[in-house]
């Protein structure tokens, strides 16, 4: 029996060209396999492993909270990462608010209804985030984007929370704030209290923002009072 017959077939059965194609394919298949493994490993290291970490603070909102979940959320709740370090912490908790949902009636018409069983809660989170690609922020393995939910998990609960924009204001409507200078007189102050007042004293709100500050102090004077004796008669 001839190895290659007059028709170019191997052992009279397989076309020699087809056979060579199969041999070449079998030879290069491992090259493609190992090349893919190397490429995927490099891609994983480049995309999935952030080399830079930082801490940020951001107002976030828990929505569609059941009463039992709402009662679990308190200041100081922490999420622990796989390495045992804190990656998220609630540093401020607001007041619960009613949750509203929107019903789409079509043709651009909607109805807003209050859900009396669910609540939403604004909090401030301190998060350890990773930076990828120079400017893309990730929390755990999920990209951190305003108004896109992330999962906040503690030993008590695992709930979705929505990061709010930097210009987010409290309440249902946005509020504008304005700082003004006023000359005021503090009256009826006890001697001991008077000694505690100094320039630079500040009042802060629940979010830690300064809402009032003493810029300068005048001289302390006597607290004179008018006493009405009737018929237009007064005495100091």
C-alpha positions as protocol buffer text, in pm:
chain_id: "A"
residue {
  index: 1
  type: UNK
  ca { x: 0 y: 0 z: 0 }
}
residue {
  index: 2
  type: UNK
  ca { x: 128 y: 342 z: -95 }
}
residue {
  index: 3
  type: UNK
  ca { x: 147 y: 607 z: 178 }
}
residue {
  index: 4
  type: UNK
  ca { x: 31 y: 872 z: -69 }
}
residue {
  index: 5
  type: UNK
  ca { x: -161 y: 750 z: -375 }
}
residue {
  index: 6
  type: UNK
  ca { x: -193 y: 914 z: -715 }
}
residue {
  index: 7
  type: UNK
  ca { x: -492 y: 1120 z: -595 }
}
residue {
  index: 8
  type: UNK
  ca { x: -291 y: 1279 z: -312 }
}
residue {
  index: 9
  type: UNK
  ca { x: -465 y: 1085 z: -37 }
}
residue {
  index: 10
  type: UNK
  ca { x: -285 y: 959 z: 271 }
}
residue {
  index: 11
  type: UNK
  ca { x: -318 y: 581 z: 293 }
}
residue {
  index: 12
  type: UNK
  ca { x: -589 y: 613 z: 32 }
}
residue {
  index: 13
  type: UNK
  ca { x: -830 y: 773 z: 281 }
}
residue {
  index: 14
  type: UNK
  ca { x: -733 y: 1126 z: 388 }
}
residue {
  index: 15
  type: UNK
  ca { x: -650 y: 1410 z: 154 }
}
residue {
  index: 16
  type: UNK
  ca { x: -292 y: 1520 z: 224 }
}
residue {
  index: 17
  type: UNK
  ca { x: -389 y: 1892 z: 229 }
}
residue {
  index: 18
  type: UNK
  ca { x: -664 y: 1829 z: 484 }
}
residue {
  index: 19
  type: UNK
  ca { x: -419 y: 1630 z: 693 }
}
residue {
  index: 20
  type: UNK
  ca { x: -162 y: 1912 z: 692 }
}
residue {
  index: 21
  type: UNK
  ca { x: -430 y: 2165 z: 793 }
}
residue {
  index: 22
  type: UNK
  ca { x: -525 y: 1946 z: 1090 }
}
residue {
  index: 23
  type: UNK
  ca { x: -160 y: 1910 z: 1195 }
}
residue {
  index: 24
  type: UNK
  ca { x: -101 y: 2285 z: 1179 }
}
residue {
  index: 25
  type: UNK
  ca { x: -420 y: 2353 z: 1378 }
}
residue {
  index: 26
  type: UNK
  ca { x: -321 y: 2105 z: 1649 }
}
residue {
  index: 27
  type: UNK
  ca { x: 24 y: 2266 z: 1673 }
}
residue {
  index: 28
  type: UNK
  ca { x: -96 y: 2625 z: 1709 }
}
residue {
  index: 29
  type: UNK
  ca { x: -389 y: 2552 z: 1942 }
}
residue {
  index: 30
  type: UNK
  ca { x: -168 y: 2543 z: 2257 }
}
residue {
  index: 31
  type: UNK
  ca { x: -15 y: 2876 z: 2152 }
}
residue {
  index: 32
  type: UNK
  ca { x: -357 y: 3040 z: 2144 }
}
residue {
  index: 33
  type: UNK
  ca { x: -449 y: 2885 z: 2480 }
}
residue {
  index: 34
  type: UNK
  ca { x: -138 y: 2999 z: 2668 }
}
residue {
  index: 35
  type: UNK
  ca { x: -147 y: 3336 z: 2495 }
}
residue {
  index: 36
  type: UNK
  ca { x: -504 y: 3388 z: 2619 }
}
residue {
  index: 37
  type: UNK
  ca { x: -404 y: 3286 z: 2974 }
}
residue {
  index: 38
  type: UNK
  ca { x: -118 y: 3539 z: 2980 }
}
residue {
  index: 39
  type: UNK
  ca { x: -334 y: 3817 z: 2835 }
}
residue {
  index: 40
  type: UNK
  ca { x: -624 y: 3756 z: 3076 }
}
residue {
  index: 41
  type: UNK
  ca { x: -385 y: 3751 z: 3373 }
}
residue {
  index: 42
  type: UNK
  ca { x: -233 y: 4085 z: 3271 }
}
residue {
  index: 43
  type: UNK
  ca { x: -580 y: 4234 z: 3214 }
}
residue {
  index: 44
  type: UNK
  ca { x: -694 y: 4118 z: 3557 }
}
residue {
  index: 45
  type: UNK
  ca { x: -396 y: 4276 z: 3727 }
}
residue {
  index: 46
  type: UNK
  ca { x: -443 y: 4602 z: 3537 }
}
residue {
  index: 47
  type: UNK
  ca { x: -820 y: 4642 z: 3573 }
}
residue {
  index: 48
  type: UNK
  ca { x: -919 y: 4456 z: 3889 }
}
residue {
  index: 49
  type: UNK
  ca { x: -638 y: 4539 z: 4131 }
}
residue {
  index: 50
  type: UNK
  ca { x: -637 y: 4906 z: 4234 }
}
residue {
  index: 51
  type: UNK
  ca { x: -297 y: 5023 z: 4351 }
}
residue {
  index: 52
  type: UNK
  ca { x: -415 y: 5349 z: 4511 }
}
residue {
  index: 53
  type: UNK
  ca { x: -661 y: 5375 z: 4801 }
}
residue {
  index: 54
  type: UNK
  ca { x: -805 y: 5680 z: 4974 }
}
residue {
  index: 55
  type: UNK
  ca { x: -1082 y: 5775 z: 5216 }
}
residue {
  index: 56
  type: UNK
  ca { x: -1382 y: 5985 z: 5118 }
}
residue {
  index: 57
  type: UNK
  ca { x: -1692 y: 6105 z: 5302 }
}
residue {
  index: 58
  type: UNK
  ca { x: -2021 y: 6122 z: 5119 }
}
residue {
  index: 59
  type: UNK
  ca { x: -2389 y: 6167 z: 5204 }
}
residue {
  index: 60
  type: UNK
  ca { x: -2578 y: 5853 z: 5107 }
}
residue {
  index: 61
  type: UNK
  ca { x: -2938 y: 5745 z: 5141 }
}
residue {
  index: 62
  type: UNK
  ca { x: -3091 y: 5415 z: 5246 }
}
residue {
  index: 63
  type: UNK
  ca { x: -3426 y: 5374 z: 5068 }
}
residue {
  index: 64
  type: UNK
  ca { x: -3720 y: 5134 z: 5094 }
}
residue {
  index: 65
  type: UNK
  ca { x: -3632 y: 5051 z: 5453 }
}
residue {
  index: 66
  type: UNK
  ca { x: -3849 y: 4809 z: 5645 }
}
residue {
  index: 67
  type: UNK
  ca { x: -3917 y: 4915 z: 6008 }
}
residue {
  index: 68
  type: UNK
  ca { x: -3698 y: 4634 z: 6142 }
}
residue {
  index: 69
  type: UNK
  ca { x: -3404 y: 4741 z: 5921 }
}
residue {
  index: 70
  type: UNK
  ca { x: -3446 y: 5108 z: 6010 }
}
residue {
  index: 71
  type: UNK
  ca { x: -3405 y: 5028 z: 6378 }
}
residue {
  index: 72
  type: UNK
  ca { x: -3070 y: 4858 z: 6315 }
}
residue {
  index: 73
  type: UNK
  ca { x: -2893 y: 5154 z: 6152 }
}
residue {
  index: 74
  type: UNK
  ca { x: -2692 y: 5369 z: 6395 }
}
residue {
  index: 75
  type: UNK
  ca { x: -2390 y: 5596 z: 6392 }
}
residue {
  index: 76
  type: UNK
  ca { x: -2070 y: 5393 z: 6414 }
}
residue {
  index: 77
  type: UNK
  ca { x: -2190 y: 5095 z: 6207 }
}
residue {
  index: 78
  type: UNK
  ca { x: -1891 y: 4956 z: 6017 }
}
residue {
  index: 79
  type: UNK
  ca { x: -1823 y: 4736 z: 5716 }
}
residue {
  index: 80
  type: UNK
  ca { x: -1512 y: 4518 z: 5744 }
}
residue {
  index: 81
  type: UNK
  ca { x: -1313 y: 4416 z: 5437 }
}
residue {
  index: 82
  type: UNK
  ca { x: -1162 y: 4075 z: 5360 }
}
residue {
  index: 83
  type: UNK
  ca { x: -832 y: 4189 z: 5514 }
}
residue {
  index: 84
  type: UNK
  ca { x: -1003 y: 4266 z: 5845 }
}
residue {
  index: 85
  type: UNK
  ca { x: -975 y: 4645 z: 5807 }
}
residue {
  index: 86
  type: UNK
  ca { x: -1262 y: 4895 z: 5816 }
}
residue {
  index: 87
  type: UNK
  ca { x: -1369 y: 4993 z: 5464 }
}
residue {
  index: 88
  type: UNK
  ca { x: -1692 y: 5178 z: 5548 }
}
residue {
  index: 89
  type: UNK
  ca { x: -1838 y: 5355 z: 5851 }
}
residue {
  index: 90
  type: UNK
  ca { x: -2151 y: 5559 z: 5925 }
}
residue {
  index: 91
  type: UNK
  ca { x: -2031 y: 5886 z: 6081 }
}
residue {
  index: 92
  type: UNK
  ca { x: -2366 y: 6069 z: 6089 }
}
residue {
  index: 93
  type: UNK
  ca { x: -2732 y: 5965 z: 6082 }
}
residue {
  index: 94
  type: UNK
  ca { x: -3022 y: 6191 z: 5986 }
}
residue {
  index: 95
  type: UNK
  ca { x: -3391 y: 6163 z: 6068 }
}
residue {
  index: 96
  type: UNK
  ca { x: -3606 y: 5896 z: 5896 }
}
residue {
  index: 97
  type: UNK
  ca { x: -3830 y: 6029 z: 5620 }
}
residue {
  index: 98
  type: UNK
  ca { x: -4130 y: 5890 z: 5436 }
}
residue {
  index: 99
  type: UNK
  ca { x: -4056 y: 5692 z: 5122 }
}
residue {
  index: 100
  type: UNK
  ca { x: -4232 y: 5800 z: 4803 }
}
residue {
  index: 101
  type: UNK
  ca { x: -4262 y: 5601 z: 4483 }
}
residue {
  index: 102
  type: UNK
  ca { x: -4362 y: 5718 z: 4136 }
}
residue {
  index: 103
  type: UNK
  ca { x: -4638 y: 5554 z: 3930 }
}
residue {
  index: 104
  type: UNK
  ca { x: -4593 y: 5592 z: 3554 }
}
residue {
  index: 105
  type: UNK
  ca { x: -4931 y: 5636 z: 3381 }
}
residue {
  index: 106
  type: UNK
  ca { x: -4779 y: 5678 z: 3036 }
}
residue {
  index: 107
  type: UNK
  ca { x: -4773 y: 5980 z: 2804 }
}
residue {
  index: 108
  type: UNK
  ca { x: -4548 y: 6156 z: 3052 }
}
residue {
  index: 109
  type: UNK
  ca { x: -4802 y: 6146 z: 3334 }
}
residue {
  index: 110
  type: UNK
  ca { x: -4695 y: 6025 z: 3678 }
}
residue {
  index: 111
  type: UNK
  ca { x: -4841 y: 5999 z: 4027 }
}
residue {
  index: 112
  type: UNK
  ca { x: -4631 y: 6028 z: 4342 }
}
residue {
  index: 113
  type: UNK
  ca { x: -4756 y: 5816 z: 4631 }
}
residue {
  index: 114
  type: UNK
  ca { x: -4629 y: 5778 z: 4985 }
}
residue {
  index: 115
  type: UNK
  ca { x: -4553 y: 5428 z: 5109 }
}
residue {
  index: 116
  type: UNK
  ca { x: -4661 y: 5422 z: 5473 }
}
residue {
  index: 117
  type: UNK
  ca { x: -4473 y: 5098 z: 5543 }
}
residue {
  index: 118
  type: UNK
  ca { x: -4129 y: 5200 z: 5413 }
}
residue {
  index: 119
  type: UNK
  ca { x: -3884 y: 5474 z: 5511 }
}
residue {
  index: 120
  type: UNK
  ca { x: -3567 y: 5631 z: 5377 }
}
residue {
  index: 121
  type: UNK
  ca { x: -3271 y: 5749 z: 5582 }
}
residue {
  index: 122
  type: UNK
  ca { x: -2991 y: 5992 z: 5500 }
}
residue {
  index: 123
  type: UNK
  ca { x: -2648 y: 5912 z: 5645 }
}
residue {
  index: 124
  type: UNK
  ca { x: -2290 y: 6023 z: 5595 }
}
residue {
  index: 125
  type: UNK
  ca { x: -2049 y: 5741 z: 5510 }
}
residue {
  index: 126
  type: UNK
  ca { x: -1671 y: 5737 z: 5540 }
}
residue {
  index: 127
  type: UNK
  ca { x: -1549 y: 5493 z: 5277 }
}
residue {
  index: 128
  type: UNK
  ca { x: -1214 y: 5343 z: 5179 }
}
residue {
  index: 129
  type: UNK
  ca { x: -1220 y: 5343 z: 4799 }
}
residue {
  index: 130
  type: UNK
  ca { x: -980 y: 5227 z: 4530 }
}
residue {
  index: 131
  type: UNK
  ca { x: -866 y: 5436 z: 4233 }
}
residue {
  index: 132
  type: UNK
  ca { x: -833 y: 5263 z: 3896 }
}
residue {
  index: 133
  type: UNK
  ca { x: -724 y: 5406 z: 3566 }
}
residue {
  index: 134
  type: UNK
  ca { x: -614 y: 5727 z: 3735 }
}
residue {
  index: 135
  type: UNK
  ca { x: -960 y: 5868 z: 3808 }
}
residue {
  index: 136
  type: UNK
  ca { x: -1219 y: 5590 z: 3836 }
}
residue {
  index: 137
  type: UNK
  ca { x: -1343 y: 5526 z: 4191 }
}
residue {
  index: 138
  type: UNK
  ca { x: -1442 y: 5179 z: 4315 }
}
residue {
  index: 139
  type: UNK
  ca { x: -1592 y: 5064 z: 4644 }
}
residue {
  index: 140
  type: UNK
  ca { x: -1506 y: 4699 z: 4690 }
}
residue {
  index: 141
  type: UNK
  ca { x: -1548 y: 4552 z: 4340 }
}
residue {
  index: 142
  type: UNK
  ca { x: -1819 y: 4794 z: 4222 }
}
residue {
  index: 143
  type: UNK
  ca { x: -1769 y: 5132 z: 4059 }
}
residue {
  index: 144
  type: UNK
  ca { x: -1868 y: 5419 z: 4290 }
}
residue {
  index: 145
  type: UNK
  ca { x: -2107 y: 5647 z: 4100 }
}
residue {
  index: 146
  type: UNK
  ca { x: -2346 y: 5914 z: 4231 }
}
residue {
  index: 147
  type: UNK
  ca { x: -2709 y: 5793 z: 4241 }
}
residue {
  index: 148
  type: UNK
  ca { x: -2600 y: 5434 z: 4170 }
}
residue {
  index: 149
  type: UNK
  ca { x: -2657 y: 5196 z: 4466 }
}
residue {
  index: 150
  type: UNK
  ca { x: -2376 y: 5018 z: 4647 }
}
residue {
  index: 151
  type: UNK
  ca { x: -2404 y: 4747 z: 4910 }
}
residue {
  index: 152
  type: UNK
  ca { x: -2319 y: 4842 z: 5270 }
}
residue {
  index: 153
  type: UNK
  ca { x: -2274 y: 4532 z: 5484 }
}
residue {
  index: 154
  type: UNK
  ca { x: -2225 y: 4512 z: 5861 }
}
residue {
  index: 155
  type: UNK
  ca { x: -2259 y: 4231 z: 6112 }
}
residue {
  index: 156
  type: UNK
  ca { x: -2626 y: 4335 z: 6155 }
}
residue {
  index: 157
  type: UNK
  ca { x: -2749 y: 4397 z: 5800 }
}
residue {
  index: 158
  type: UNK
  ca { x: -2664 y: 4419 z: 5431 }
}
residue {
  index: 159
  type: UNK
  ca { x: -2852 y: 4703 z: 5259 }
}
residue {
  index: 160
  type: UNK
  ca { x: -2830 y: 4905 z: 4940 }
}
residue {
  index: 161
  type: UNK
  ca { x: -2736 y: 5270 z: 4986 }
}
residue {
  index: 162
  type: UNK
  ca { x: -2734 y: 5543 z: 4720 }
}
residue {
  index: 163
  type: UNK
  ca { x: -2450 y: 5801 z: 4711 }
}
residue {
  index: 164
  type: UNK
  ca { x: -2577 y: 6158 z: 4666 }
}
residue {
  index: 165
  type: UNK
  ca { x: -2416 y: 6439 z: 4468 }
}
residue {
  index: 166
  type: UNK
  ca { x: -2189 y: 6695 z: 4634 }
}
residue {
  index: 167
  type: UNK
  ca { x: -2455 y: 6966 z: 4599 }
}
residue {
  index: 168
  type: UNK
  ca { x: -2724 y: 6753 z: 4762 }
}
residue {
  index: 169
  type: UNK
  ca { x: -2938 y: 6944 z: 5011 }
}
residue {
  index: 170
  type: UNK
  ca { x: -3145 y: 6807 z: 5295 }
}
residue {
  index: 171
  type: UNK
  ca { x: -3521 y: 6774 z: 5278 }
}
residue {
  index: 172
  type: UNK
  ca { x: -3756 y: 6738 z: 4986 }
}
residue {
  index: 173
  type: UNK
  ca { x: -3661 y: 7073 z: 4831 }
}
residue {
  index: 174
  type: UNK
  ca { x: -3324 y: 7233 z: 4784 }
}
residue {
  index: 175
  type: UNK
  ca { x: -3237 y: 7513 z: 5025 }
}
residue {
  index: 176
  type: UNK
  ca { x: -3000 y: 7803 z: 4976 }
}
residue {
  index: 177
  type: UNK
  ca { x: -2785 y: 7923 z: 5264 }
}
residue {
  index: 178
  type: UNK
  ca { x: -2641 y: 8271 z: 5309 }
}
residue {
  index: 179
  type: UNK
  ca { x: -2393 y: 8403 z: 5565 }
}
residue {
  index: 180
  type: UNK
  ca { x: -2459 y: 8756 z: 5699 }
}
residue {
  index: 181
  type: UNK
  ca { x: -2289 y: 8980 z: 5957 }
}
residue {
  index: 182
  type: UNK
  ca { x: -2505 y: 9110 z: 6242 }
}
residue {
  index: 183
  type: UNK
  ca { x: -2442 y: 9334 z: 6542 }
}
residue {
  index: 184
  type: UNK
  ca { x: -2625 y: 9178 z: 6835 }
}
residue {
  index: 185
  type: UNK
  ca { x: -2650 y: 9234 z: 7210 }
}
residue {
  index: 186
  type: UNK
  ca { x: -2639 y: 8939 z: 7448 }
}
residue {
  index: 187
  type: UNK
  ca { x: -2856 y: 9026 z: 7746 }
}
residue {
  index: 188
  type: UNK
  ca { x: -2924 y: 8870 z: 8081 }
}
residue {
  index: 189
  type: UNK
  ca { x: -2581 y: 8702 z: 8101 }
}
residue {
  index: 190
  type: UNK
  ca { x: -2451 y: 8576 z: 8433 }
}
residue {
  index: 191
  type: UNK
  ca { x: -2098 y: 8682 z: 8536 }
}
residue {
  index: 192
  type: UNK
  ca { x: -1961 y: 8326 z: 8506 }
}
residue {
  index: 193
  type: UNK
  ca { x: -2111 y: 8282 z: 8160 }
}
residue {
  index: 194
  type: UNK
  ca { x: -1972 y: 8618 z: 8045 }
}
residue {
  index: 195
  type: UNK
  ca { x: -1617 y: 8495 z: 8113 }
}
residue {
  index: 196
  type: UNK
  ca { x: -1668 y: 8201 z: 7875 }
}
residue {
  index: 197
  type: UNK
  ca { x: -1761 y: 8412 z: 7573 }
}
residue {
  index: 198
  type: UNK
  ca { x: -1475 y: 8494 z: 7335 }
}
residue {
  index: 199
  type: UNK
  ca { x: -1412 y: 8592 z: 6974 }
}
residue {
  index: 200
  type: UNK
  ca { x: -1414 y: 8287 z: 6746 }
}
residue {
  index: 201
  type: UNK
  ca { x: -1682 y: 8096 z: 6936 }
}
residue {
  index: 202
  type: UNK
  ca { x: -1890 y: 7895 z: 6687 }
}
residue {
  index: 203
  type: UNK
  ca { x: -2222 y: 7716 z: 6667 }
}
residue {
  index: 204
  type: UNK
  ca { x: -2235 y: 7408 z: 6444 }
}
residue {
  index: 205
  type: UNK
  ca { x: -2529 y: 7205 z: 6321 }
}
residue {
  index: 206
  type: UNK
  ca { x: -2578 y: 6829 z: 6330 }
}
residue {
  index: 207
  type: UNK
  ca { x: -2367 y: 6789 z: 6015 }
}
residue {
  index: 208
  type: UNK
  ca { x: -2070 y: 6969 z: 6169 }
}
residue {
  index: 209
  type: UNK
  ca { x: -2116 y: 7284 z: 5957 }
}
residue {
  index: 210
  type: UNK
  ca { x: -2062 y: 7628 z: 6112 }
}
residue {
  index: 211
  type: UNK
  ca { x: -2390 y: 7820 z: 6122 }
}
residue {
  index: 212
  type: UNK
  ca { x: -2287 y: 8109 z: 6351 }
}
residue {
  index: 213
  type: UNK
  ca { x: -1959 y: 8260 z: 6474 }
}
residue {
  index: 214
  type: UNK
  ca { x: -1860 y: 8549 z: 6702 }
}
residue {
  index: 215
  type: UNK
  ca { x: -1627 y: 8770 z: 6496 }
}
residue {
  index: 216
  type: UNK
  ca { x: -1561 y: 9046 z: 6752 }
}
residue {
  index: 217
  type: UNK
  ca { x: -1660 y: 9144 z: 7105 }
}
residue {
  index: 218
  type: UNK
  ca { x: -1752 y: 9484 z: 7243 }
}
residue {
  index: 219
  type: UNK
  ca { x: -1721 y: 9601 z: 7603 }
}
residue {
  index: 220
  type: UNK
  ca { x: -1945 y: 9446 z: 7863 }
}
residue {
  index: 221
  type: UNK
  ca { x: -2195 y: 9687 z: 8016 }
}
residue {
  index: 222
  type: UNK
  ca { x: -2466 y: 9689 z: 8279 }
}
residue {
  index: 223
  type: UNK
  ca { x: -2794 y: 9525 z: 8192 }
}
residue {
  index: 224
  type: UNK
  ca { x: -3038 y: 9817 z: 8229 }
}
residue {
  index: 225
  type: UNK
  ca { x: -3409 y: 9738 z: 8230 }
}
residue {
  index: 226
  type: UNK
  ca { x: -3717 y: 9959 z: 8205 }
}
residue {
  index: 227
  type: UNK
  ca { x: -3997 y: 9900 z: 8451 }
}
residue {
  index: 228
  type: UNK
  ca { x: -4340 y: 10027 z: 8346 }
}
residue {
  index: 229
  type: UNK
  ca { x: -4511 y: 10201 z: 8641 }
}
residue {
  index: 230
  type: UNK
  ca { x: -4820 y: 10285 z: 8436 }
}
residue {
  index: 231
  type: UNK
  ca { x: -4958 y: 10613 z: 8300 }
}
residue {
  index: 232
  type: UNK
  ca { x: -4644 y: 10661 z: 8090 }
}
residue {
  index: 233
  type: UNK
  ca { x: -4409 y: 10640 z: 8387 }
}
residue {
  index: 234
  type: UNK
  ca { x: -4093 y: 10424 z: 8356 }
}
residue {
  index: 235
  type: UNK
  ca { x: -3799 y: 10362 z: 8584 }
}
residue {
  index: 236
  type: UNK
  ca { x: -3459 y: 10208 z: 8497 }
}
